Amino acid sequence: MLNLTAAITSLQQQVIQAQPEQTRISVNLQPLNSTELIEWLGAQVLFPQFYWQSRDGDEEVVALGQCCHCHDVSLAKTLFTQPQRMWGGQSFSRQQSRQKSSSKDTIHRNYYFLPQIELTRQQDHWQLSVNLPVAKQAMLDLGYDKAQLLASLASLIAPAPTPLPQSYKIESRHHYPEFKQWSHLVTKALTAIDDQYFAKVVLARKTVLTLNRPLSATQFLQQSRQVNQQCFHFIFAIYADDYFVGSTPERLFSRDFDNLHTEALAGTAARSLDDTEDRALANWLLNDEKNRYENRLVIDDLLSRLQSRCRTLQVERRPELIQLRKVQHLKHKIDGQLVAGIDDAELLTSLQPTAAIAGLPRRPALDFIADNEPFDRGWYSGALGYIGQQQSEFCVAIRSARVLGHELQLFAGAGIVPGSDPQSEWQELERKTATLLTLLEPDSHGYRDDRMYPNKNNKHVLANQFTPEQQRA
């Protein structure tokens, strides 16, 4: 096994000698650790960039640069061969918000790319790989050649030593919508439910923080990985200085040949640092009629979309309680076997957006969101992951944020069903936002997290980046 520098040199030599039929070259690496991997990503200048850690923690991938890209998931499957994978995803909706958006809110609706370079970990097995174009790519005249790949390999930068801890002061904070408008939207949604326009709609909020210094997206996610367990962790950046990051508990689907796995994740309660209160909250969630109804709507929606696409379908009988750091959810697993000919493009189109992040029925819920939410969701609550010939997997991009230099945009949503109350749903937004906000503001949402501590002068330091002096302060 080679160290990273030797592996890059080996790949450069093999690329020069590569034959036209070769589409991927890999070399085995000496083991790294996850901290080194994210630090390595943070040092790179190739774009697009994608970081992925599977929810079970068995796989990590850094994907850099692109051989080719497309905006149509149906085209994506024609641009690679086994064992290559296309990375990327699709935004919440192809429907643009009808509310005014700033120029910063201009986003791609769909984006899939075949990376030039991938650094991967499968359990304890590490590899550095390069992708080469298949014949159909060359015929598309995608401007890809060996010289570009060699230049990309030469541009790879060794990670710098871990930087000194940096404190971040929140200089301004704005919610879109603010609470008054939120209350109006929830009331309007409940009226639409009473009028049988839809059974459920998921309303979202964007919180924009202005910081005193640019935020490192890789360091931000690194801290989230350490404290937010049972999550997919991701970074997606098409260009420099615009990063979408998140730690989401929700899978959209995974496919292993024709075996399909998806889930209904809906229904939310808070967590408590007091064990007795925490158990009481869990028991309340498992038995609360409103939350069970919300979860059942998602199950029914998924089954209705999959019944013609699967030979068999099986739903977990009893809900599983997913207990995260700030919130807990109800989850039902759904497994099936796909009908021959059903591909990832059809699964993405049919499943996303689900009732868990849009509403039910989908069309009127999406229309209501487009007419009333004061921002474009972009990648938030979209689908991010990879497409492969044998396996594919996508997460639902919730518990996420957009990092734009000094600006951090945090997103959260709440399902509105009969019995919803504007104040309680606002508190749910606060709890969900706290998943990432507490990395900067440890005391947010009313209680102290014992893994994070404020420092002096009303500033906050990213968790686990304290010097001994700061820990004693």
C-alpha positions in Angstrom: 0.0 0.0 0.0 1.2 3.5 -0.9 1.1 6.8 0.9 -0.9 9.5 -0.8 2.1 11.2 -2.5 3.3 7.9 -3.9 -0.2 7.0 -5.0 -0.6 10.2 -7.0 2.8 9.5 -8.8 1.7 5.9 -9.5 -1.6 7.1 -11.0 0.1 9.7 -13.2 2.3 7.0 -14.7 -0.6 4.6 -15.2 -2.7 7.4 -16.9 0.0 8.0 -19.4 0.1 4.3 -20.3 -3.7 3.8 -20.2 -5.4 2.0 -23.1 -8.6 3.4 -24.7 -10.8 0.6 -23.1 -9.7 1.5 -19.6 -12.2 3.6 -17.7 -10.9 3.5 -14.1 -7.5 3.1 -12.5 -7.1 2.6 -8.7 -4.3 2.2 -6.3 -4.5 1.0 -2.7 -3.6 3.6 0.0 -2.2 3.4 3.5 -5.1 4.0 5.9 -5.9 7.6 6.7 -8.4 8.8 9.3 -11.5 10.7 8.7 -10.1 13.9 10.0 -7.2 13.7 7.6 -9.6 13.0 4.7 -11.7 16.1 5.3 -8.6 18.2 5.9 -7.4 16.9 2.5 -10.6 17.9 0.9 -10.4 21.4 2.4 -7.0 21.9 0.8 -8.0 21.0 -2.8 -8.7 23.5 -5.6 -10.5 21.2 -8.0 -14.2 21.6 -8.5 -16.9 20.3 -8.3 -16.3 18.7 -4.9 -18.4 16.1 -3.2 -17.9 14.5 0.2 -20.0 11.6 1.3 -20.1 9.5 4.5 -22.7 6.7 4.5 -25.1 6.6 7.5 -23.6 3.4 8.8 -20.2 4.9 8.6 -18.8 2.1 6.4 -18.1 4.3 3.4 -16.4 7.7 2.8 -15.8 9.3 -0.5 -14.1 12.5 -1.7 -14.9 13.2 -5.4 -13.0 16.0 -7.2 -13.1 17.6 -10.6 -15.2 16.3 -13.5 -14.8 14.2 -16.6 -18.2 15.3 -17.6 -21.5 16.5 -16.1 -25.2 16.7 -17.0 -28.4 18.2 -15.6 -30.6 15.3 -16.7 -30.5 12.2 -14.5 -31.8 10.1 -17.5 -28.6 11.1 -19.4 -26.4 10.6 -16.4 -26.7 6.8 -16.6 -25.2 6.8 -20.1 -22.0 8.6 -19.1 -20.3 6.0 -17.0 -19.6 2.3 -16.7 -19.0 -0.1 -13.8 -17.4 0.6 -11.3 -17.7 4.3 -12.0 -20.3 6.4 -10.1 -21.9 9.7 -10.9 -22.2 12.1 -7.9 -24.6 15.0 -7.3 -28.3 15.2 -7.0 -31.4 17.3 -7.6 -32.9 20.3 -5.9 -36.1 20.2 -3.8 -38.3 21.0 -6.8 -37.9 21.9 -10.5 -40.5 24.6 -9.7 -39.0 27.9 -9.0 -40.2 29.8 -6.0 -42.6 32.5 -7.0 -41.3 34.7 -4.2 -38.4 37.1 -5.0 -34.9 35.6 -4.6 -31.6 37.3 -4.5 -28.9 36.6 -7.1 -27.2 34.4 -4.5 -30.2 32.1 -4.6 -29.7 31.1 -8.2 -29.0 27.4 -8.1 -28.8 24.4 -10.4 -32.0 22.3 -10.4 -30.1 19.1 -11.1 -26.4 18.4 -11.3 -24.5 15.1 -11.8 -20.8 14.7 -12.5 -18.4 11.9 -13.1 -15.4 12.9 -11.0 -11.8 12.9 -12.3 -10.5 11.8 -8.9 -11.9 9.8 -6.0 -10.4 9.1 -2.6 -12.5 6.4 -1.0 -12.8 4.3 2.1 -14.8 1.1 2.2 -14.6 0.1 5.9 -10.8 -0.2 6.4 -9.9 -0.3 2.7 -8.6 2.9 1.2 -8.1 3.7 -2.5 -7.2 6.6 -4.7 -8.8 6.4 -8.2 -9.1 8.2 -11.4 -11.9 7.9 -14.0 -11.3 7.9 -17.7 -13.9 8.6 -20.4 -15.8 5.8 -22.0 -16.2 5.8 -25.7 -19.7 7.4 -25.7 -18.2 10.3 -23.7 -15.5 10.9 -26.2 -18.1 11.0 -29.0 -20.0 13.7 -27.1 -16.9 15.8 -27.4 -16.8 16.7 -23.7 -13.4 18.2 -23.8 -11.8 15.6 -21.6 -8.3 14.2 -22.3 -5.4 12.7 -20.5 -3.6 16.0 -20.2 -6.4 17.5 -18.2 -6.4 14.5 -15.8 -2.6 14.6 -15.4 -2.9 18.3 -14.6 -5.6 17.6 -12.0 -3.5 15.0 -10.4 -0.6 17.4 -10.3 -2.8 20.0 -8.6 -3.6 17.8 -5.6 -2.4 19.5 -2.5 -1.3 17.8 0.7 -3.4 18.9 3.7 -1.9 21.7 5.7 -1.4 21.2 9.5 -4.7 21.5 11.4 -5.3 25.3 11.8 -5.5 27.0 15.1 -9.0 27.2 16.6 -11.1 30.1 15.2 -13.9 31.8 17.0 -17.0 32.9 15.1 -19.1 35.8 16.3 -22.6 36.0 14.9 -23.0 39.6 13.8 -26.6 39.4 12.5 -29.4 36.9 12.2 -32.5 37.0 10.1 -35.3 34.4 9.6 -37.2 33.9 6.3 -40.0 34.0 7.3 -39.9 35.7 10.6 -42.3 34.4 13.3 -45.2 36.8 12.4 -45.2 35.7 8.8 -44.7 32.1 9.8 -47.8 32.2 12.0 -49.7 33.6 9.0 -48.4 30.8 6.7 -49.3 28.0 9.2 -52.8 29.4 9.6 -53.2 29.7 5.9 -52.0 26.1 5.5 -54.5 24.8 8.1 -57.3 26.6 6.3 -56.2 24.9 3.0 -56.3 21.6 4.9 -59.8 22.3 6.2 -60.8 23.1 2.6 -59.3 19.7 1.5 -56.8 21.3 -0.8 -54.2 19.0 0.7 -53.8 16.7 3.7 -50.3 18.0 4.7 -47.8 20.6 3.7 -44.2 21.0 4.9 -43.2 24.6 5.4 -39.6 25.6 5.7 -37.5 28.4 7.1 -34.2 29.8 6.1 -32.0 31.5 8.8 -29.2 33.7 7.5 -26.3 34.4 9.8 -23.6 36.9 9.1 -20.3 35.9 10.8 -17.3 38.0 11.7 -15.0 35.8 9.5 -15.4 33.4 6.6 -16.5 29.9 7.7 -14.6 26.8 6.6 -17.2 24.4 5.2 -14.9 21.4 5.8 -14.2 22.3 9.4 -17.9 23.0 10.0 -18.8 19.5 8.7 -16.0 17.9 10.6 -17.4 19.2 13.8 -20.9 18.0 12.8 -19.6 14.5 12.1 -18.2 14.3 15.7 -21.5 15.1 17.4 -24.3 14.2 15.0 -24.5 10.4 14.8 -26.7 8.1 12.7 -26.5 10.5 9.8 -25.4 10.8 6.2 -22.7 13.6 6.1 -22.1 15.5 2.9 -20.5 18.5 1.2 -21.4 19.5 -2.3 -19.8 22.4 -4.1 -20.0 23.0 -7.8 -17.9 26.2 -7.5 -15.5 27.6 -5.0 -17.0 29.7 -2.2 -20.4 28.1 -2.4 -20.8 25.0 -0.3 -23.9 23.0 0.7 -23.2 20.9 3.8 -25.3 18.7 6.0 -25.8 15.9 8.4 -29.1 14.2 7.6 -30.7 11.2 9.2 -33.0 10.5 6.2 -32.5 8.2 3.3 -34.4 8.7 0.1 -33.5 5.3 -1.2 -30.7 2.8 -1.7 -30.6 0.3 -4.5 -28.5 -2.9 -4.6 -29.1 -4.4 -8.0 -33.0 -4.8 -7.9 -33.3 -4.6 -4.1 -34.8 -1.3 -2.9 -34.7 0.2 0.6 -36.5 3.4 1.5 -38.1 4.8 4.7 -40.8 7.0 6.1 -39.1 9.5 8.5 -41.7 11.8 9.9 -42.9 12.8 13.3 -40.7 14.8 15.7 -40.1 15.4 19.4 -37.4 17.1 21.3 -34.5 15.4 23.2 -33.7 16.2 26.8 -30.4 15.9 28.8 -32.5 14.5 31.6 -32.9 10.8 31.1 -36.4 10.6 32.7 -37.7 13.5 30.6 -36.0 12.1 27.5 -37.8 8.7 27.9 -41.1 10.5 28.5 -40.6 12.5 25.3 -39.9 9.3 23.4 -42.9 7.5 24.7 -45.1 10.6 23.9 -43.8 10.6 20.3 -44.5 6.8 19.9 -48.1 7.3 21.0 -49.0 10.8 19.8 -51.8 10.7 17.3 -50.7 13.8 15.3 -47.1 12.5 14.7 -48.3 8.9 13.9 -50.7 10.4 11.4 -48.0 12.5 9.8 -45.7 9.4 9.5 -48.6 7.3 8.1 -49.1 9.9 5.3 -45.5 9.5 4.2 -45.8 5.7 4.3 -49.0 5.8 2.1 -47.4 8.2 -0.3 -44.3 6.1 -0.7 -46.3 2.9 -1.2 -48.5 4.6 -3.8 -45.5 5.6 -5.8 -43.7 2.3 -5.5 -46.5 -0.2 -6.0 -46.3 -0.2 -9.8 -42.5 -0.2 -9.7 -41.9 -3.0 -7.3 -42.7 -6.7 -7.5 -42.9 -6.9 -3.7 -43.2 -4.3 -0.9 -42.8 -4.8 2.8 -43.3 -2.1 5.5 -41.9 -2.4 9.0 -44.8 -3.1 11.3 -43.8 -0.9 14.3 -42.1 2.4 14.1 -38.4 2.7 15.0 -37.4 5.6 17.2 -34.5 7.5 15.7 -32.9 9.4 18.6 -30.5 12.2 17.4 -28.7 14.8 19.4 -31.4 17.5 19.4 -34.5 15.7 18.1 -36.0 12.2 17.7 -38.1 10.9 14.9 -40.5 8.1 14.0 -39.2 5.9 11.1 -40.7 2.9 9.2 -38.5 1.0 6.9 -39.8 0.0 3.5 -38.2 -2.7 1.4 -39.0 -3.9 -2.1 -37.9 -5.7 -5.2 -37.9 -3.6 -8.4 -39.7 -4.5 -11.5 -37.4 -5.1 -14.4 -36.5 -1.9 -16.2 -37.0 0.5 -13.3 -33.9 2.6 -13.1 -32.5 5.3 -10.7 -33.9 8.1 -12.9 -37.4 6.8 -12.5 -36.9 6.3 -8.7 -35.6 9.8 -8.2 -38.4 11.3 -10.3 -41.2 9.3 -8.6 -40.0 9.5 -4.9 -38.6 13.0 -4.6 -39.9 15.2 -3.1 -41.6 12.9 -0.6 -44.5 13.8 1.6 -42.0 14.1 4.4 -40.5 17.2 3.0 -43.2 18.6 0.6 -46.7 17.4 1.6 -49.5 15.3 0.3 -50.9 15.3 -2.4 -47.6 16.5 -3.9 -48.8 18.8 -6.6 -51.0 21.1 -4.5 -48.5 21.1 -1.7 -45.7 22.1 -4.1 -47.9 24.9 -5.5 -48.6 26.2 -2.0 -44.9 26.2 -1.1 -44.0 28.0 -4.4 -46.6 30.6 -3.8 -45.9 31.2 -0.1 -42.4 30.4 1.0 -40.3 33.6 0.9 -37.1 31.9 -0.5 -36.1 29.2 -2.9 -35.1 26.0 -1.1 -32.4 25.1 -3.7 -30.6 21.9 -2.6 -32.3 22.0 0.8 -34.6 19.0 1.1 -33.4 17.8 -2.3 -31.7 14.5 -3.0 -27.9 14.0 -2.9 -25.9 10.9 -3.5 -24.6 8.7 -6.3 -25.7 6.6 -9.2 -23.9 3.4 -10.1 -24.7 0.5 -12.3 -25.0 -2.0 -9.5 -25.7 0.2 -6.5 -27.1 3.7 -5.9 -28.0 5.7 -2.8 -29.5 9.1 -2.1 -30.1 10.9 1.1 -32.7 13.6 1.7 -30.8 16.9 2.2 -32.3 18.1 5.5 -30.4 19.3 8.6 -28.3 21.3 6.1 -26.7 24.6 5.5 -25.2 26.7 2.7 -21.8 28.3 3.4 -21.0 31.5 1.5 -17.9 32.9 3.0 -19.1 35.2 5.9 -22.7 34.1 5.4 -24.2 30.9 6.7 -27.7 29.9 5.7 -29.4 27.3 7.9 -32.6 25.4 6.8 -35.3 23.6 8.6 -38.9 22.5 7.9 -42.0 21.4 9.8 -45.0 19.3 8.6 -48.3 21.0 8.9 -51.3 18.7 9.6 -54.5 19.1 11.5 -53.6 20.0 15.1 -50.4 22.0 14.2 -49.8 25.1 16.1 -47.6 28.0 14.8 -45.7 28.3 18.1 -44.9 24.6 18.6 -44.0 24.2 14.9 -41.6 27.2 15.3 -40.0 25.5 18.2 -39.6 22.4 16.1 -37.7 24.6 13.5 -35.5 25.8 16.3 -34.6 22.3 17.5 -33.8 21.1 13.9 -31.7 24.2 13.2 -29.8 23.5 16.4 -28.3 20.4 14.9 -25.8 22.7 13.1 -26.3 26.0 14.9 -24.9 24.6 18.1 -21.6 24.1 16.4 -21.3 27.9 16.4 -23.6 28.8 19.3 -23.5 26.1 21.9 -26.3 27.5 24.2 -28.8 27.9 21.4 -32.3 26.5 22.0 -32.4 26.9 25.7 -30.0 24.4 27.2 -26.3 23.8 27.4 -24.8 21.0 25.3 -22.0 19.4 27.4 -19.9 18.8 24.3 -19.5 22.6 23.5 -18.6 25.6 25.6 -18.8 29.3 24.9 -15.6 31.3 25.3 -15.1 34.9 26.4 -16.4 38.1 24.7 -19.6 36.5 23.5 -17.8 34.5 20.8 -18.0 30.8 20.1 -15.5 28.2 19.0 -16.2 25.2 16.9 -16.6 22.1 19.1 -13.5 20.1 19.9 -11.2 22.9 18.6 -10.3 24.3 22.0 -6.9 24.9 23.3 -6.3 23.8 26.9 -6.5 27.5 28.0 -9.9 27.9 26.3 -11.2 24.8 28.0 -10.3 26.2 31.4 -11.7 29.6 30.6 
